[in-house]
Amino acid sequence: MLIDGPEEILLAQPVCFAGFAFDSGQHSDRWQDFPDGLIVLPRYVLNLEEDVSRLTVNVNIYPSSDPDGEVERVFADLQEILVDSPADDRSRRCWGGVSVEADTGLFETTVARAVQEIRSGALRKVVLAREVTVRADGPIEPAVVLAGLLRDFPDCTAFAFQPGKDCFLGATPELLVRRRGRLAEVDCLAGSIRRGEDETEDAWLAGVLAADAKEREEHDLVLTAVRDTLSPLCSIISSPDEPAVMKMSNVQHLYTPIVGELTRDTGVLVLADLLHPTPAVGGVPRDASLERIRAHEPFDRGWYAGPIGWLDAREDGDFAVAIRSALICGERAFLHAGCGIVAESDVQRELAESVLKLQPVLRILQGSTSKP
């Protein structure tokens, strides 16, 4: 679409949004609105930057189309959306009380079995997820949940996909891959600990995390796998020698950014396909850990922990890992949290970590107005 500005005419770059299942071929009724992969060219794209805002409108044009008529319809639709729609407050919870159903005992048993398998040499790491179901007295409004996540986690990538009646949304701290021309960026995010009650305790906990052998092993497995995947595609790969600590509102993570210079124009979709699933959400070796997940997790992950993001016509784009998320189905919400299991894992410690990771969405559903 051509946009007439005061000094120049800009050709808007088409941007598509996309989401993919964690594991293709897993099709439970709960995820019936969400296929293995979905790429959508939206009607409207609003891009907000510090000094400029741009609204792009995508319109289907056919040989029989009337261009003037299409333009008139576009502006009529915009009038209704931007002017005639009544304002509403999407920041307040609008459903009744909630109950929470957790799988604590089953998760503990599954983790204990995984530790035994790892110690026997069957695999080195597997990420096991647990599921929590929230039931409300009335329909859960996805826009209210998303507004809460945007408020509480402004540094995360917020997302919402609603291809049918159900909505998958979240706020993830983890970038799977970003591609800009010949540069590819990946976040290695693995290893977790809670936040402190004050700055002194918070700094102490960050030091504990950085020195923890079990958490470092988890992180190093992710780092090695990502570098091994990118190496055949890149002339140069760079990353810090030591991981940093990424501080979220409720949790701290070990974090290492990786930047690679691509030797050819490998698009962001290809990069996402090659990288997913990293050991941060799957395991090591990849195939053995995926079989373990399929066999022992009592639910279909659907799009949880899958790639979700955007791409443009140049095959640049960003894809995040869809964690810290929920599937909203009317009066129910299904939340998932994954923990990396290695030989040194402790069942109760992994359970506590899963509780931390569930808090971002759970507190909003329960009506909390403060950060966890």
C-alpha positions as CSV (number, residue, x, y, z in Angstrom):
1,M,0.0,0.0,0.0
2,L,1.2,3.5,-0.8
3,I,1.2,6.0,2.2
4,D,1.2,9.7,1.3
5,G,3.4,11.6,3.8
6,P,4.2,15.3,3.8
7,E,7.7,14.8,2.4
8,E,7.8,11.3,0.9
9,I,5.8,8.4,-0.3
10,L,6.6,5.2,1.6
11,L,6.0,1.7,0.3
12,A,4.8,-0.3,3.3
13,Q,6.5,-3.7,3.7
14,P,4.0,-6.5,4.1
15,V,4.3,-8.2,7.5
16,C,2.9,-11.6,8.3
17,F,2.4,-13.1,11.8
18,A,3.0,-16.8,12.4
19,G,2.8,-19.4,15.0
20,F,3.7,-23.1,15.1
21,A,3.1,-26.1,17.3
22,F,5.8,-27.3,19.6
23,D,5.6,-30.8,18.1
24,S,3.8,-31.3,14.7
25,G,1.3,-34.1,14.5
26,Q,0.0,-33.8,18.1
27,H,-3.7,-32.9,17.6
28,S,-5.9,-32.9,20.7
29,D,-9.4,-31.4,20.6
30,R,-8.3,-28.6,22.9
31,W,-6.0,-27.2,20.2
32,Q,-8.4,-27.7,17.3
33,D,-8.2,-24.0,16.3
34,F,-4.4,-24.2,16.1
35,P,-2.9,-26.2,13.2
36,D,0.8,-27.3,13.1
37,G,1.6,-24.0,11.5
38,L,-0.3,-20.8,10.6
39,I,0.9,-17.7,8.8
40,V,-1.5,-14.7,8.6
41,L,-1.3,-11.5,6.6
42,P,-3.4,-9.2,8.9
43,R,-5.8,-6.5,7.5
44,Y,-4.3,-3.9,9.8
45,V,-0.7,-3.5,11.2
46,L,0.0,-0.7,13.6
47,N,3.7,0.0,14.2
48,L,4.5,2.3,17.1
49,E,8.0,3.7,17.4
50,E,9.5,6.5,19.5
51,D,9.1,9.2,16.8
52,V,6.7,7.8,14.3
53,S,3.5,5.6,14.2
54,R,2.5,3.9,11.0
55,L,-0.7,2.1,10.2
56,T,-0.5,-0.4,7.2
57,V,-3.7,-1.7,5.6
58,N,-3.5,-4.9,3.5
59,V,-6.2,-5.3,0.9
60,N,-6.9,-8.2,-1.5
61,I,-6.9,-6.9,-5.1
62,Y,-8.3,-9.0,-8.0
63,P,-8.6,-8.3,-11.7
64,S,-12.2,-7.3,-11.2
65,S,-11.5,-5.1,-8.2
66,D,-12.5,-1.5,-8.0
67,P,-9.4,0.3,-6.5
68,D,-11.4,3.5,-5.6
69,G,-14.1,1.4,-4.0
70,E,-11.5,-0.6,-2.0
71,V,-10.0,2.6,-0.7
72,E,-13.4,4.0,0.3
73,R,-14.2,0.7,2.2
74,V,-10.8,0.9,4.0
75,F,-11.4,4.4,5.3
76,A,-15.0,3.5,6.3
77,D,-13.7,0.5,8.3
78,L,-11.1,2.7,9.9
79,Q,-13.7,5.3,10.8
80,E,-15.7,2.7,12.6
81,I,-12.7,1.2,14.4
82,L,-10.9,4.4,15.4
83,V,-13.8,6.8,15.9
84,D,-17.1,5.1,16.3
85,S,-16.1,2.3,18.6
86,P,-16.9,3.0,22.3
87,A,-13.9,3.2,24.6
88,D,-13.6,0.4,27.1
89,D,-11.3,-0.4,30.0
90,R,-9.4,-3.6,29.1
91,S,-7.2,-3.4,32.1
92,R,-9.7,-4.7,34.7
93,R,-10.6,-8.2,35.4
94,C,-14.2,-8.9,34.2
95,W,-14.9,-12.5,35.3
96,G,-15.8,-14.0,38.7
97,G,-13.9,-16.2,41.1
98,V,-11.5,-18.8,39.9
99,S,-10.4,-22.3,41.0
100,V,-7.1,-23.8,40.1
101,E,-6.5,-27.5,39.3
102,A,-2.8,-28.5,39.4
103,D,-1.0,-31.8,38.6
104,T,1.5,-31.6,41.4
105,G,1.8,-35.3,42.2
106,L,1.9,-36.4,38.6
107,F,4.6,-33.9,37.8
108,E,6.7,-35.0,40.7
109,T,6.5,-38.6,39.6
110,T,7.4,-37.7,36.0
111,V,10.4,-35.7,37.1
112,A,11.7,-38.5,39.3
113,R,11.5,-41.0,36.5
114,A,13.2,-38.6,34.1
115,V,16.1,-38.2,36.6
116,Q,16.5,-41.9,36.8
117,E,16.6,-42.3,33.0
118,I,19.2,-39.5,32.7
119,R,21.4,-41.0,35.3
120,S,21.2,-44.3,33.5
121,G,22.6,-42.6,30.3
122,A,19.4,-42.7,28.2
123,L,19.7,-38.9,27.6
124,R,21.4,-35.8,29.1
125,K,18.5,-33.4,29.5
126,V,14.7,-33.3,29.0
127,V,12.4,-30.4,29.6
128,L,9.2,-31.6,31.2
129,A,6.1,-29.3,31.4
130,R,3.3,-29.4,33.9
131,E,-0.2,-28.1,33.3
132,V,-2.5,-26.0,35.5
133,T,-6.2,-25.5,34.7
134,V,-7.9,-22.3,35.8
135,R,-11.7,-22.3,35.9
136,A,-13.6,-19.0,36.2
137,D,-17.2,-18.1,37.0
138,G,-17.5,-16.3,33.7
139,P,-15.8,-16.1,30.3
140,I,-12.1,-15.0,30.6
141,E,-11.5,-12.0,28.4
142,P,-8.1,-12.5,26.5
143,A,-7.7,-8.7,26.1
144,V,-7.8,-8.2,29.9
145,V,-5.1,-10.9,30.4
146,L,-2.9,-9.5,27.7
147,A,-3.2,-6.0,29.1
148,G,-2.1,-7.3,32.5
149,L,0.9,-9.0,30.9
150,L,1.9,-5.8,29.0
151,R,1.7,-3.9,32.3
152,D,3.7,-6.3,34.4
153,F,6.2,-7.5,31.8
154,P,7.1,-4.6,29.5
155,D,10.4,-6.1,28.6
156,C,9.0,-9.4,27.3
157,T,7.5,-10.2,23.9
158,A,3.7,-10.2,24.3
159,F,1.6,-12.1,21.9
160,A,-2.0,-13.2,21.2
161,F,-3.3,-15.5,18.5
162,Q,-7.0,-16.2,18.1
163,P,-7.7,-18.0,14.8
164,G,-11.1,-19.3,16.1
165,K,-13.0,-19.1,19.3
166,D,-10.0,-19.8,21.6
167,C,-7.0,-17.6,22.2
168,F,-3.4,-18.4,22.9
169,L,-1.5,-15.6,24.6
170,G,1.5,-14.8,26.7
171,A,4.5,-12.7,27.5
172,T,7.8,-14.5,26.8
173,P,11.3,-13.5,27.7
174,E,12.9,-15.9,25.2
175,L,13.9,-14.9,21.7
176,L,14.3,-18.0,19.4
177,V,15.8,-16.1,16.5
178,R,15.9,-12.6,15.0
179,R,17.1,-12.1,11.5
180,R,18.1,-8.8,9.9
181,G,19.7,-9.2,6.5
182,R,22.8,-11.4,7.1
183,L,22.7,-11.1,10.9
184,A,21.0,-13.7,13.1
185,E,20.5,-13.3,16.8
186,V,19.5,-16.0,19.3
187,D,18.9,-15.8,23.0
188,C,20.1,-18.7,25.1
189,L,17.9,-18.7,28.2
190,A,18.1,-21.6,30.7
191,G,18.7,-21.8,34.4
192,S,16.4,-20.1,36.8
193,I,16.0,-18.8,40.4
194,R,13.5,-16.6,42.2
195,R,13.9,-12.8,42.8
196,G,14.9,-11.5,46.2
197,E,12.9,-9.5,48.6
198,D,15.3,-6.6,48.4
199,E,18.3,-5.6,46.3
200,T,20.8,-7.4,48.6
201,E,19.0,-10.7,48.5
202,D,18.3,-10.3,44.8
203,A,22.1,-9.9,44.1
204,W,22.9,-12.8,46.3
205,L,20.4,-15.1,44.5
206,A,21.9,-14.0,41.2
207,G,25.3,-15.0,42.4
208,V,23.9,-18.4,43.6
209,L,22.4,-18.9,40.1
210,A,25.6,-18.1,38.3
211,A,27.6,-20.5,40.4
212,D,25.1,-23.4,40.5
213,A,26.5,-26.4,38.6
214,K,23.1,-27.9,37.7
215,E,21.8,-24.6,36.3
216,R,25.1,-24.0,34.4
217,E,24.9,-27.4,32.9
218,E,21.3,-26.7,31.7
219,H,22.5,-23.4,30.2
220,D,25.6,-24.8,28.6
221,L,23.6,-27.5,26.8
222,V,21.4,-24.8,25.2
223,L,24.4,-22.7,24.3
224,T,26.3,-25.6,22.6
225,A,23.2,-26.8,20.7
226,V,22.5,-23.3,19.3
227,R,26.1,-22.7,18.2
228,D,26.2,-26.2,16.6
229,T,23.1,-25.3,14.6
230,L,24.3,-21.9,13.5
231,S,27.9,-22.9,12.7
232,P,27.3,-24.4,9.2
233,L,25.3,-21.3,8.2
234,C,27.6,-18.6,9.6
235,S,31.1,-17.3,8.9
236,I,31.3,-15.7,12.3
237,I,29.5,-16.5,15.6
238,S,30.1,-14.4,18.7
239,S,28.8,-14.7,22.3
240,P,30.0,-13.6,25.7
241,D,32.4,-15.9,27.6
242,E,30.1,-16.0,30.6
243,P,26.3,-15.8,30.9
244,A,24.6,-12.7,32.3
245,V,21.6,-12.8,34.6
246,M,18.3,-11.6,33.1
247,K,16.0,-10.3,35.7
248,M,12.2,-10.6,35.2
249,S,9.6,-9.5,37.7
250,N,9.3,-12.8,39.4
251,V,12.4,-14.8,38.2
252,Q,16.0,-14.6,37.2
253,H,17.5,-16.5,34.3
254,L,21.0,-17.3,33.0
255,Y,21.2,-15.5,29.6
256,T,23.7,-15.6,26.8
257,P,23.0,-13.8,23.5
258,I,24.5,-15.2,20.3
259,V,25.1,-13.3,17.1
260,G,26.0,-15.0,13.8
261,E,26.9,-13.5,10.4
262,L,25.1,-15.6,7.8
263,T,27.0,-16.7,4.7
264,R,23.9,-16.6,2.6
265,D,20.3,-15.3,2.7
266,T,18.8,-17.9,5.0
267,G,15.3,-16.6,5.9
268,V,14.0,-16.3,9.4
269,L,11.5,-19.2,8.9
270,V,14.3,-21.5,7.9
271,L,16.4,-20.5,10.9
272,A,13.4,-21.0,13.3
273,D,12.8,-24.4,11.9
274,L,16.5,-25.4,12.3
275,L,16.7,-24.1,15.9
276,H,13.4,-25.3,17.3
277,P,13.2,-26.9,19.7
278,T,16.3,-25.8,21.5
279,P,17.4,-27.7,24.7
280,A,15.7,-24.9,26.6
281,V,12.3,-26.4,25.8
282,G,13.1,-29.9,24.4
283,G,16.3,-31.6,25.6
284,V,19.5,-33.4,24.6
285,P,19.6,-35.4,22.4
286,R,16.7,-33.8,20.6
287,D,15.0,-36.9,19.2
288,A,15.3,-38.9,22.5
289,S,14.0,-36.0,24.6
290,L,11.0,-35.4,22.2
291,E,10.1,-39.1,22.5
292,R,10.3,-38.8,26.2
293,I,8.0,-35.8,26.2
294,R,5.5,-37.5,23.9
295,A,5.4,-40.6,26.0
296,H,5.2,-39.1,29.5
297,E,3.5,-35.7,29.4
298,P,-0.2,-36.3,29.8
299,F,-1.3,-33.5,27.6
300,D,-0.7,-32.0,24.1
301,R,1.6,-28.9,24.3
302,G,-0.1,-27.5,21.2
303,W,1.6,-24.1,20.6
304,Y,3.1,-23.9,24.0
305,A,6.9,-23.5,23.7
306,G,6.5,-23.4,19.9
307,P,7.9,-20.6,17.7
308,I,5.7,-17.5,17.4
309,G,6.5,-14.2,15.7
310,W,6.5,-12.2,12.5
311,L,8.3,-12.0,9.1
312,D,8.3,-9.7,6.2
313,A,8.8,-10.0,2.4
314,R,12.6,-9.9,2.8
315,E,12.4,-12.9,5.2
316,D,13.6,-10.7,8.1
317,G,11.7,-11.2,11.3
318,D,11.5,-12.1,15.0
319,F,10.4,-15.4,16.5
320,A,10.1,-16.0,20.2
321,V,9.5,-19.1,22.2
322,A,5.9,-19.2,23.3
323,I,6.4,-19.8,27.0
324,R,4.8,-17.9,30.0
325,S,1.5,-18.4,28.2
326,A,-2.0,-19.6,28.4
327,L,-4.7,-21.1,26.1
328,I,-8.0,-19.3,26.9
329,C,-11.1,-21.4,26.2
330,G,-14.2,-19.6,27.4
331,E,-14.3,-20.0,31.2
332,R,-11.1,-22.1,31.3
333,A,-7.5,-21.3,30.9
334,F,-4.7,-23.9,30.5
335,L,-1.3,-22.8,31.7
336,H,2.0,-24.7,31.2
337,A,5.5,-24.3,32.7
338,G,8.5,-26.4,31.7
339,C,11.6,-27.3,33.8
340,G,14.9,-28.6,32.5
341,I,15.7,-31.9,34.0
342,V,19.3,-33.1,34.3
343,A,21.1,-35.7,36.4
344,E,21.4,-33.4,39.4
345,S,17.8,-32.3,39.4
346,D,15.8,-32.3,42.6
347,V,12.1,-33.0,42.4
348,Q,11.0,-30.4,44.9
349,R,13.3,-27.8,43.4
350,E,11.9,-28.4,39.9
351,L,8.3,-28.1,41.3
352,A,9.1,-24.8,42.9
353,E,10.6,-23.5,39.7
354,S,7.5,-24.5,37.8
355,V,5.4,-22.5,40.3
356,L,7.5,-19.4,39.7
357,K,7.1,-19.7,35.9
358,L,3.3,-20.1,36.2
359,Q,2.9,-16.9,38.2
360,P,2.8,-14.3,35.5
361,V,-0.4,-15.5,33.9
362,L,-1.9,-17.1,37.0
363,R,-1.8,-13.9,39.1
364,I,-3.6,-12.0,36.4
365,L,-6.3,-14.6,36.2
366,Q,-6.7,-14.5,39.9
367,G,-7.1,-10.8,39.9
368,S,-3.8,-9.6,41.2
369,T,-3.0,-6.0,40.3
370,S,0.7,-6.1,41.4
371,K,3.7,-7.6,39.9
372,P,4.6,-11.1,41.2
